[in-house]
Amino acid sequence: MTMRGILKALAVLVVLGGAAAGSVFFGLFERSVVTRAVDQPLSADEMKRLAARGAYIATAADCYACHTAKDGAPWAGGLPFETPFGTIYATNISPHREMGIGNWTRAEFHRAVRDGVGRGGVHLYPAMPYASYRLMTEADVDAVYAYLMTREPMAVPNGPNGLGFPFNIRQSLTFWNLVNLSAKTDIAVAGRSALWNRGRYVVDALGHCGECHTPRNLMQGMEPSAYLRGAVIEGVEAPDITKPGLIAMGFDPVSLARFMKTGLSAQGSMTNQMFEVVHFSTQYMSDDDLKAMSAYLFDLDTVPDTATPPPPPAPAEVPQAVASAGRATYLNLCAGCHGSAGEGIPHVAVPMATNASLRLVNARNFLHTTLNGIPAQSFPGLERMQPMPGFADKLDDRAVADLANWMRARWGGRAPDVTPEAVAAMRHRGH
């Protein structure tokens, strides 16, 4: 979620909507999908039975990652989301009765998760992906509620958000919700296989993949016409994960499911936000659900048992001077780990010859990595991968541009379109 854009949109909505009109007026526009059935509390036996499944649903929905600060207490919130207008902190969702959600009813929890309205009618900022969680079934929301109530209560107070006027007027989110929240919650498609429909539910509801991989409209809601076609999040590209986009990156259904499980493949390694997704969520997902995700993203009703990667792109032409300079830099700084032919070293450095980032239309992610490096990372079932150093202090803008153009042309089939000015801009932004 691009929080800066959301907050800009809220500023407009506050002016247009007249947020000072009061909560009664705004309440006329609320559109809830929560049914009256959840007004009935769950019994102790039901809570116990649901909690085990809730552990899995909460993991698939990646709840822990956002609601646990680095080195903080589990589920106690405090993770900061920095914006140009101030800081928003994730909230405590442990079952502490005063500082967490221990006093929340079943219905209050449902409304927060699926409508984006917390206890007492307090609107949540859509950094919480309730636009996607809205598609979750009542049974799955119940399961997460039951599971969270089994966690250890954490006496960690929720810190105040550092947002000034008018961004601190939560009630104005009523209008954002009215425009950007779907009234449809049953996303199953008749005529498609159970595998495909399960994949759609995992991708669109639990995994909320569209929140990062779909560009935003003027109000910073997900743009339906460009669903999953990629977006820029904090200076890094969340790539196009439609079927054509995945094929362009070198994936097939089998290798994609494996990549989501391990975070490491011939196409590269998960970095930035996606490393955390694997670390906290997808590595623990069942093979059946990962297979279903692949089926949906590749628009298949069945998935083959063996991988069949698409052929590599043909190399693009590069001016001789660019090729000579880029190749020399690669051999001097990169080949020791990634191999002179881009073959990589298992458990040390990923290959370049099949690397997905070199095949993306935009060089943003490659430049980010080249300038800033990658910290050491541990992947499921594998040894710890060594860190990659950044070269911002070793290479000037022209050298980075030549390196990018040569590597992207040789192994990504991309025309040499990276300029020193583009490198300088990314270097100036710090990402």
C-alpha positions in Angstrom: 0.0 0.0 0.0 1.4 3.4 -1.0 0.6 5.3 2.2 1.7 8.7 0.8 -0.9 8.4 -1.9 -3.6 7.3 0.5 -3.0 10.2 2.7 -3.1 12.7 -0.2 -6.4 11.2 -1.2 -7.7 11.5 2.3 -6.8 15.2 2.3 -9.0 15.7 -0.8 -11.7 13.7 0.8 -11.7 15.7 4.0 -12.1 18.9 2.0 -14.8 17.5 -0.3 -16.6 15.5 2.3 -16.7 17.9 5.2 -15.4 15.4 7.8 -16.5 17.7 10.6 -20.2 16.9 9.7 -19.9 14.2 12.3 -20.0 10.4 12.6 -23.8 10.2 12.2 -23.6 11.7 8.7 -20.7 9.5 7.7 -22.5 6.5 9.1 -25.1 6.8 6.4 -22.5 5.8 3.8 -21.0 2.8 5.6 -21.2 -0.4 3.5 -20.7 -3.5 5.6 -20.4 -7.1 4.5 -20.5 -8.5 8.0 -23.7 -10.5 8.6 -25.8 -10.6 11.8 -24.8 -14.2 12.3 -21.5 -13.0 14.0 -23.4 -11.1 16.7 -23.7 -14.5 18.4 -20.6 -15.3 20.5 -18.7 -18.4 19.8 -18.7 -21.1 22.6 -15.6 -22.1 24.4 -15.6 -25.4 22.5 -16.0 -23.6 19.1 -13.2 -21.3 20.0 -10.9 -24.2 20.9 -11.8 -26.1 17.7 -11.3 -23.1 15.5 -8.0 -22.0 17.0 -5.8 -24.7 15.3 -7.1 -23.7 11.9 -6.8 -20.1 12.7 -3.0 -20.5 13.2 -2.7 -21.5 9.6 -5.1 -18.8 8.3 -3.3 -16.0 10.2 0.0 -17.3 8.7 -1.4 -17.4 5.2 -2.7 -13.9 5.7 0.7 -12.7 7.0 -0.7 -11.0 10.1 2.3 -11.5 12.3 4.7 -9.5 10.1 2.8 -6.2 10.4 1.6 -6.6 14.0 5.0 -7.4 15.5 7.7 -4.7 15.7 11.3 -5.7 15.1 12.6 -7.2 18.4 9.2 -6.4 19.8 6.6 -8.5 21.7 4.6 -10.9 19.5 1.3 -9.5 18.2 1.8 -6.4 20.2 2.0 -4.0 17.3 4.4 -1.0 17.3 5.8 -1.6 13.8 6.2 1.9 12.3 4.9 2.8 8.8 6.8 6.0 7.9 5.0 8.5 5.7 5.8 12.1 4.6 3.0 13.3 6.8 4.0 11.4 9.9 4.2 7.9 11.3 1.5 5.2 11.6 2.0 2.3 14.1 0.6 -1.1 13.8 -1.7 -1.9 16.7 -1.6 -4.5 19.5 -3.7 -7.5 18.4 -2.7 -9.7 21.3 -5.6 -10.7 23.7 -4.6 -8.2 26.3 -7.9 -6.8 27.7 -6.9 -3.2 27.9 -4.1 -2.7 25.3 -5.0 -5.4 22.8 -8.2 -7.0 21.5 -9.0 -9.2 24.5 -12.3 -7.4 25.1 -13.3 -7.4 21.4 -16.4 -9.3 20.5 -16.6 -11.6 17.6 -18.6 -9.1 15.6 -16.2 -6.3 16.3 -13.3 -8.3 15.1 -15.2 -9.3 11.9 -16.0 -5.6 11.2 -12.4 -4.6 11.6 -11.0 -7.3 9.3 -13.6 -7.1 6.6 -15.0 -3.5 6.8 -12.0 -1.6 8.1 -13.9 -0.3 11.1 -12.6 -1.1 14.5 -14.1 -1.1 17.9 -16.2 1.9 18.7 -16.5 2.8 15.0 -12.9 3.8 14.7 -11.8 3.6 11.0 -8.6 1.7 10.2 -6.1 3.1 7.7 -6.0 1.0 4.6 -2.4 0.1 5.2 -4.3 -2.7 6.9 -5.4 -4.6 3.8 -9.1 -4.9 4.7 -10.0 -4.2 1.1 -8.7 -7.7 0.4 -9.5 -9.4 3.7 -13.1 -8.3 2.9 -13.2 -11.4 0.7 -12.3 -13.8 3.5 -15.1 -16.1 4.6 -16.7 -15.7 8.0 -15.4 -19.1 9.0 -11.8 -18.0 8.3 -12.2 -14.8 10.2 -13.7 -16.7 13.1 -10.7 -19.0 13.0 -8.2 -16.1 13.2 -10.2 -14.5 16.0 -10.1 -17.8 18.0 -6.4 -18.2 17.4 -5.5 -14.7 18.4 -7.4 -15.2 21.7 -5.0 -18.1 22.5 -1.9 -15.9 22.2 -0.2 -14.5 25.3 -1.6 -11.1 26.3 1.0 -8.4 25.8 0.8 -5.3 28.0 2.2 -3.0 25.3 0.2 0.2 24.8 -0.6 1.4 21.3 1.4 4.5 20.6 -0.3 7.6 19.1 0.1 8.0 15.3 2.1 11.0 14.3 -0.4 12.3 11.8 -1.4 16.0 11.7 -4.6 17.6 10.5 -6.4 16.6 8.2 -4.8 13.2 8.0 -5.7 12.3 11.5 -9.5 12.4 10.7 -10.2 8.8 10.4 -13.9 9.2 9.7 -13.1 10.6 6.2 -12.2 7.1 5.3 -15.9 6.4 4.9 -15.7 7.9 1.5 -12.6 6.0 0.6 -14.4 2.8 1.6 -17.5 3.7 -0.4 -15.5 4.1 -3.6 -12.9 1.3 -3.1 -14.6 -1.5 -1.2 -16.4 -4.1 -3.2 -19.9 -5.2 -2.1 -19.2 -8.6 -3.7 -17.5 -11.2 -1.4 -18.2 -14.5 -3.1 -15.3 -14.7 -5.6 -15.8 -18.3 -6.7 -16.2 -18.7 -10.5 -18.6 -21.3 -11.8 -17.0 -23.6 -14.4 -13.5 -23.3 -12.9 -11.8 -26.1 -11.0 -11.7 -26.3 -7.2 -8.0 -25.8 -7.5 -8.3 -22.6 -9.5 -11.0 -21.2 -7.2 -8.9 -22.0 -4.1 -6.0 -20.2 -5.7 -8.1 -17.2 -6.3 -9.1 -17.1 -2.7 -5.6 -17.5 -1.5 -4.2 -14.8 -3.8 -7.0 -12.3 -3.6 -8.2 -12.7 0.0 -5.7 -14.4 2.3 -2.4 -13.5 0.6 -3.8 -10.0 -0.5 -1.2 -10.1 -3.3 -3.0 -7.3 -5.2 -2.3 -4.8 -2.4 1.3 -4.6 -3.6 1.2 -6.0 -7.2 -1.7 -3.8 -8.5 -1.3 -0.1 -9.3 -3.5 2.4 -7.6 -6.2 4.7 -8.9 -6.5 8.4 -8.1 -7.9 7.7 -4.7 -5.2 5.1 -4.1 -7.5 2.1 -4.3 -6.4 -0.9 -6.3 -7.0 -0.3 -10.0 -9.2 -3.2 -11.3 -8.3 -2.7 -14.9 -4.6 -3.3 -14.1 -5.1 -6.1 -11.7 -1.7 -7.7 -10.6 0.2 -5.9 -13.3 2.8 -4.5 -11.0 3.4 -1.4 -8.9 6.2 0.5 -7.1 6.3 0.1 -3.4 8.8 2.2 -1.4 11.0 2.6 -4.5 11.0 -1.1 -5.3 9.0 -2.7 -8.1 6.5 -5.3 -7.1 6.5 -6.9 -10.5 3.7 -7.9 -12.9 2.5 -11.4 -11.7 -0.2 -12.0 -14.3 0.5 -15.0 -16.5 2.4 -13.0 -19.2 4.4 -11.2 -16.5 5.4 -14.5 -14.8 6.3 -16.1 -18.1 8.5 -13.1 -19.0 10.3 -13.5 -15.7 11.0 -17.2 -16.5 8.5 -18.9 -14.2 6.2 -21.8 -14.9 3.6 -23.0 -12.4 5.8 -25.6 -10.7 8.8 -23.3 -10.3 6.6 -20.5 -9.0 5.1 -22.7 -6.3 8.6 -23.8 -5.3 9.8 -20.2 -5.2 7.0 -19.2 -2.9 7.9 -22.0 -0.6 11.7 -21.5 -0.5 12.3 -17.9 -1.6 15.2 -19.1 -3.8 15.3 -20.4 -7.3 17.0 -20.1 -10.7 15.0 -16.9 -11.1 16.8 -15.3 -8.1 16.0 -14.8 -4.4 13.2 -13.0 -2.6 14.4 -9.6 -1.4 12.9 -6.5 0.3 9.3 -6.9 1.4 8.9 -10.3 -0.4 11.6 -11.8 1.7 9.5 -11.1 4.8 6.4 -12.6 3.1 8.3 -15.9 2.6 9.9 -15.7 6.0 6.7 -15.1 7.9 4.0 -16.6 5.6 4.4 -18.6 2.4 7.1 -21.0 3.6 4.5 -22.4 6.1 1.7 -22.7 3.6 0.6 -26.1 2.4 1.9 -27.5 -0.9 -1.8 -27.7 -2.0 -2.3 -24.0 -1.4 0.9 -23.0 -3.2 -0.1 -25.2 -6.1 -3.5 -23.5 -6.1 -1.9 -20.1 -6.2 0.1 -21.1 -9.2 -3.0 -22.5 -10.9 -4.8 -19.3 -10.5 -2.0 -17.0 -11.5 -1.3 -19.1 -14.6 -5.0 -19.4 -15.2 -5.0 -23.2 -15.2 -7.5 -25.7 -13.8 -4.7 -28.2 -13.2 -1.0 -27.9 -12.6 1.6 -30.3 -14.2 3.9 -32.3 -11.9 7.1 -31.2 -13.6 8.6 -27.8 -14.3 8.8 -26.6 -17.9 10.4 -23.2 -17.8 9.9 -20.9 -20.7 12.8 -20.4 -23.1 15.2 -17.5 -22.2 14.9 -14.3 -24.1 17.2 -13.6 -27.0 20.1 -11.2 -26.2 19.5 -7.6 -27.2 22.0 -5.5 -29.1 24.2 -3.1 -27.1 26.6 -0.4 -28.4 30.2 -1.7 -28.4 31.4 0.9 -25.9 28.6 0.1 -23.4 29.1 -3.7 -23.8 32.9 -3.4 -23.2 32.5 -1.2 -20.1 29.6 -3.2 -18.6 31.3 -6.6 -19.2 34.5 -5.3 -17.7 32.7 -4.1 -14.5 30.9 -7.4 -14.3 34.1 -9.5 -14.5 35.8 -7.3 -12.0 33.1 -7.0 -9.4 30.4 -9.6 -10.0 31.8 -12.7 -11.7 33.6 -13.9 -8.5 30.2 -14.8 -7.0 27.8 -14.9 -9.9 30.1 -16.7 -12.4 31.7 -15.4 -15.6 28.8 -16.9 -17.5 26.2 -15.8 -15.0 25.8 -19.4 -13.6 26.0 -18.4 -9.9 27.2 -20.5 -7.0 24.7 -22.6 -5.1 24.0 -21.4 -1.5 26.3 -18.4 -2.2 25.0 -16.3 -5.1 22.0 -16.6 -7.4 22.6 -17.0 -11.1 22.3 -14.1 -13.5 21.6 -16.0 -16.7 18.1 -16.9 -15.5 17.5 -14.0 -13.1 14.0 -12.5 -13.2 15.1 -8.9 -12.2 17.1 -8.6 -15.4 14.0 -9.5 -17.5 11.7 -6.8 -16.0 10.7 -3.9 -18.3 12.0 -1.4 -15.7 15.6 -1.7 -14.3 14.5 -0.2 -11.0 15.0 -3.4 -8.9 18.4 -4.2 -10.5 19.7 -0.7 -9.8 18.4 -0.7 -6.2 20.2 -4.0 -5.6 23.4 -2.9 -7.3 23.6 0.4 -5.4 22.4 -0.9 -2.0 23.2 -4.6 -1.9 21.3 -7.3 -0.1 21.8 -8.4 3.5 22.6 -12.0 4.5 19.4 -14.0 4.3 18.3 -17.5 5.4 15.9 -19.5 3.3 13.8 -22.5 4.3 15.8 -25.7 4.3 19.0 -24.0 2.9 22.1 -22.5 4.3 22.3 -18.8 5.0 23.1 -16.9 1.8 26.0 -14.5 2.1 25.3 -10.8 1.8 25.7 -8.9 -1.4 27.6 -5.6 -1.0 26.3 -2.5 -2.5 28.4 -0.6 -5.0 27.1 2.9 -4.6 30.5 4.0 -3.3 32.6 2.1 -5.9 30.8 2.8 -9.2 29.8 6.1 -10.7 26.5 6.6 -12.5 27.8 5.9 -15.9 29.5 2.6 -14.7 26.3 1.4 -13.1 24.2 2.3 -16.2 26.7 0.5 -18.5 26.6 -2.6 -16.2 22.8 -2.6 -16.1 22.5 -2.2 -19.9 25.0 -5.0 -20.7 23.6 -7.5 -18.1 19.9 -6.7 -19.0 20.6 -7.0 -22.7 22.7 -10.3 -22.4 20.5 -12.2 -20.0 17.2 -10.3 -20.0 16.8 -9.5 -23.6 16.1 -5.8 -22.7 17.2 -2.9 -24.9 19.9 -0.7 -23.3 17.7 2.1 -21.9 19.3 2.8 -18.5 20.8 6.3 -18.4 23.3 7.7 -15.9 20.6 10.2 -14.9 18.2 7.4 -13.9 21.0 5.9 -11.8 21.7 9.3 -10.2 18.0 9.8 -9.4 17.8 6.4 -7.6 21.1 7.1 -5.8 19.7 10.4 -4.6 16.5 8.8 -3.3 18.4 6.2 -1.5 16.5 3.3 -3.2 
